[in-house]
Amino acid sequence: MIFKGFHGTSSENAQEIINDSFKPSKGNDEWLGKGVYFFTDGLGNPQYQAKDWAIAEAWDKRAKRMKYSTFSIIESDISVDKERLIDLGTNEGQKLLSYIKEQFVNKLFSTGKAIKFVEGKLIDYVIGEKILPIEVVKGNVFIAFKKDRICKFRQRTPNCTICSVVDPSKNIKQSKLILTDEIPDLR
């Protein structure tokens, strides 16, 4: 299957991605595990969400200033065999995640580390241990965009559909820059 993904970032990062490829995130708080993140069809407009993400991420709340003044959106074709995709927006995907959690939560809990997004840790574990051949994970999540951050809103209801591509060199077939613009005034 092939579907579109939209990635919002600074214009500088976007140029590096177009020239050198995506670099997967490797943090401990990833929603759907380590990988390259995209907004995709599902809840809301993924192209608009990628734009809103890039704008919201421009603000450095510690330094109280903008990290960058221009943003870009990259559109990518993501290709994955259905057997290598976990879609947490489906009953089948939810059942699989529940099964994984039942089987491996004790192993993760034994590390003694706080786990912010258990889905991401579980997915990283089954990929790392080669238990399942997962290449792409899709799910509906809540992401705090600009207005949510300004108003300090948090909600449990998902507002977007994202996906994480574990190995971009394997599953991203084509990428192109579709928008570059100035960051608007956030006040």
N, C-alpha and C positions, 0 to 999 in steps of 0.2 A: 504494500500500500504506500501511496505517496500523498503527503499533505503539506500545506504551507505553514511556516512558522515565522513569526516576526520578532526581531531582537532589537531593543532600543538601548542605545548607549551614547557616549560622547562621540563627537565627530572624529576625534583623534583615534579613539579605540576602534571605531567603525572602519577607518582607513587601514589600520593594522590588521583587522580581521579580513578585509577584502584582499589585502596583500599577502597575508601569512596564514590565514585560517583561524578558526575559533580555538580558544583555549578553555577547556572545561573548568568549572569552579570546583574547588576542593575543600571548601569550608566545612565546619561541623554542624552548621545550622541550615543546610539546604532542604527545601521543602520536599523534593522528590529524589534526593540523593545527588551524588556528584555528577556533573555534566554541564552541557551548554543549555541555557534556558531560553525558551521561546514562548510567546503568547500564540495561541492557535484557536481555530474555530471551536465554539462551544458556548460559553457564557460571555456575552458582550462582543465588542468589536476588537479583534486582536491587534489590528494595525493601530487603532487609537490607543489601546492599552500599552503597546510598546512605546508609543510617543509619550504618554502620561508617565510611564515608568522612568524613561530617560530624563524627563523634566524633573520629576520628584527626586531622582537620585543625584541630580546636579547640586543640590543643596547640602552643604557640609554643616550639620547642626552644631557640631563642637566648635568649629572655627567661625561659625555664623557668616559664611560667605559661600559663593558659588564655586564649585570645583572646576566647572567648564561652562563656556558661554554658548556653545553650539552643540546640537545633538543630531543623531542620525538614526534611521531605521533601516535595518537589513531584512530583506525577505529571502527566506531559504526554502528549498524543496527538501523535505525530510522523507527518506525512504526507509521502510522497515518491514520485515516479514511479520505477519500477524502473530506468529508464535513467539516473537521476540519483543512484543509490545505489551506492557501492562497499562490498561486504561482504567484508572481508579474512578472514573465517572460512570462505570458500568457495574452491574451486580456481580458479574464474573470477576472483574478486577478487585472489587471490595472483598469478595469471598477469598480470593487468593491472598490479599494483604492480611486478612484476618487469620488465615491458616499460617502464613509466615510468622505473624506475631505470636500465635500460640506456640509454634515450634521453637522460636529463637529468642523470645523476649528475655528469658532467664540468662542466656548467654550475654546479651547486651547489658542487662541490669547488673551483672557481675562485674562490669568494668568500674562501677562506682561513679561514673561521670553522669552529670545531668544531661538529659536528652531533650532538646527543645522540639524538634520535629521527628517523632518516632518513625514516621513513614520513610523519611530519607535515610535514617540509620538502618532500618530493616532492609531497604532496597540495596544500600551499599553493602550490607553484610552478605546477602544472598548472591550478589554479583561478585564480590571479593572472594567468597568461598566457592564460586562456580557451581552453586546449587541450582540456579536457573540462568538460562542464556538471555538475560534482559539487555536490550539495546536502547529502548526508548520507554520512558514512563510518562503517562499523561494523567492529569488530574485537575479537578476543580478546587480552587483555593481562594482565600481572601487575601488580597494584597492591598496595603495602604498606599493609595495614590496621593497626589498633591492635596486635594481637598480633605481626604481622610487624615492626612498627617497634620495639616493646619488645624483641623478641628479636634485632633487626637481621638478620632473614631477608631474603634476596634469592633469587629463583628465576627460571628461564627459562620454566617451564611457566605458561601463562596461568591465572588464577584467576577471571576475570570477563569479561563482554562489555560493551563500552561503545560509544557512538556520539557523534560530533561533528556537530552541526547548524550548518552554515555561517551561514545567515541565519534566525534564529529567527522573524522576522516572516513569513517565507514558509512555513516547514515545521512550526511548532508551532501546532496548531489549538486546543488547549484545555489549560489547566493549572489544577491545584487543589492546595491544601495538604492533605496526607493525614495528617501526623503532626507534632506539636511536642512536644518532651520536654526534660528536663534532661540535661546531659552527666553520665554516671556517673563516679565516681572512677576514674581511669586507673591508679592504683597497684596 
